[in-house]
Amino acid sequence: MTEVIPAAAFDGLAERYDAQFTATALGAVLRKMSWRRFERAFAGREYLLDIGCGTGEDAIHFAKLGHRVVATDASLQMVRMATRKAELAGCVRDIRFVWAPMERLGAELAGETFDGVYSNFGAINCAPDLVTLPRDIAPLMRPGAPLAWVVMGRYVPWEWAWYLARGDAHTAFRRMRAGGVAWRGLQVSYPTPATLARLVQPYFVPRTVTPLGLLLPGSYAAPLFERVPRVLAALARAEHSLQRWHVGGAFADHYCFEARRQFV
Ligand SMILES: C[S@@+](CC[C@H](N)C(=O)[O-])C[C@H]1O[C@@H](n2cnc3c(N)ncnc32)[C@H](O)[C@@H]1O
């Protein structure tokens, strides 16, 4: 395991990722919302692929629900952290951890047939090529199998307001930059739901787009929301109502993009 993988960018974040996001009140609310979508999509589907598993929070959740999961990530430290957490959670036997970037999953997992594929909280935004990713993932999936990706959005009024109020127009509008944003050696892109639908369409049938952070803010506001739990709960309730109607995904911090593998 000596090869250098570009998305080792996340290696330095593995130790503190859960404290800074997963374990915050805001992070917990958002993840629960993503699980609601995933659980609905993958009900009765046994074998799941997690792309960019991070610290393994989702893989552990789905293993506990009885699924078998192949959890993959380009960051070795993330994979190590996830493995440790799965051991502690007592479900490491139901998860196969694979240290590999998503751009290599077609080759790494050739011959596998997944009943569903998910990716949570922005791993897809780190894809070096969003044209080839759907082409590589599709052959790993059963025809008709669901795909659910939680992707960072492009147009985010909450974030504009947050950073403009601090006089930081550069950060406020960075997601709209042509060619994406350079970050720790990665090029992070922010596709709209419509762009993503177009990119996956040769292999998938797009179904729904659900906001995850339209009324709720992004993780930059997590420390603030630790102090106002009632406001967080009220916004979460309102957001939940919007999610039922699948409105506003194009203007959310993240959106859950759901599609089905084509039958051809
Ligand atoms: C923001 S974290 C999300 C982690 C996890 N899915 C979650 O919900 O907490 C993004 C993850 O994507 C991984 N990642 C980035 N680029 C990747 C790539 N090219 N292939 C696979 N994983 C990648 C990172 O290492 C990181 O663990």
The ligand as an SDF file (V2000), in Angstrom:
LIG
                    3D

 27 29  0  0  0  0  0  0  0  0999 V2000
  -16.7690   15.0260    2.7420 C   0  0  0  0  0  0  0  0  0  0  0  0
  -16.1830   13.3990    2.9090 S   0  0  0  0  0  0  0  0  0  0  0  0
  -17.6710   12.4420    3.0460 C   0  0  0  0  0  0  0  0  0  0  0  0
  -17.4070   11.1410    3.7500 C   0  0  0  0  0  0  0  0  0  0  0  0
  -18.6180   10.2600    4.0170 C   0  0  0  0  0  0  0  0  0  0  0  0
  -19.2630    9.8350    2.7830 N   0  0  0  0  0  0  0  0  0  0  0  0
  -19.6130   10.9080    4.9310 C   0  0  0  0  0  0  0  0  0  0  0  0
  -20.8060   10.9160    4.6070 O   0  0  0  0  0  0  0  0  0  0  0  0
  -19.2410   11.3650    6.0060 O   0  0  0  0  0  0  0  0  0  0  0  0
  -15.6610   13.0140    1.2580 C   0  0  0  0  0  0  0  0  0  0  0  0
  -14.9570   11.6560    1.1730 C   0  0  0  0  0  0  0  0  0  0  0  0
  -14.6890   11.3910   -0.2020 O   0  0  0  0  0  0  0  0  0  0  0  0
  -13.4230   10.7860   -0.2930 C   0  0  0  0  0  0  0  0  0  0  0  0
  -12.8970   10.9990   -1.6510 N   0  0  0  0  0  0  0  0  0  0  0  0
  -12.4580   12.1410   -2.2190 C   0  0  0  0  0  0  0  0  0  0  0  0
  -12.0540   11.9250   -3.4760 N   0  0  0  0  0  0  0  0  0  0  0  0
  -12.2550   10.6040   -3.7060 C   0  0  0  0  0  0  0  0  0  0  0  0
  -12.0280    9.7660   -4.8370 C   0  0  0  0  0  0  0  0  0  0  0  0
  -11.5230   10.2380   -5.9580 N   0  0  0  0  0  0  0  0  0  0  0  0
  -12.3710    8.4670   -4.7220 N   0  0  0  0  0  0  0  0  0  0  0  0
  -12.8870    7.9680   -3.5780 C   0  0  0  0  0  0  0  0  0  0  0  0
  -13.1050    8.7080   -2.4750 N   0  0  0  0  0  0  0  0  0  0  0  0
  -12.7880   10.0140   -2.5580 C   0  0  0  0  0  0  0  0  0  0  0  0
  -12.5950   11.4660    0.7570 C   0  0  0  0  0  0  0  0  0  0  0  0
  -11.4340   10.7430    1.1000 O   0  0  0  0  0  0  0  0  0  0  0  0
  -13.6140   11.5970    1.8840 C   0  0  0  0  0  0  0  0  0  0  0  0
  -13.5710   10.4980    2.7490 O   0  0  0  0  0  0  0  0  0  0  0  0
  1  2  1  0
  2  3  1  0
  2 10  1  0
  3  4  1  0
  4  5  1  0
  5  6  1  0
  5  7  1  0
  7  8  2  0
  7  9  1  0
 10 11  1  0
 11 12  1  0
 11 26  1  0
 12 13  1  0
 13 14  1  0
 13 24  1  0
 14 15  1  0
 14 23  1  0
 15 16  2  0
 16 17  1  0
 17 18  1  0
 17 23  2  0
 18 19  1  0
 18 20  2  0
 20 21  1  0
 21 22  2  0
 22 23  1  0
 24 25  1  0
 24 26  1  0
 26 27  1  0
M  CHG  2   2   1   9  -1
M  END
$$$$
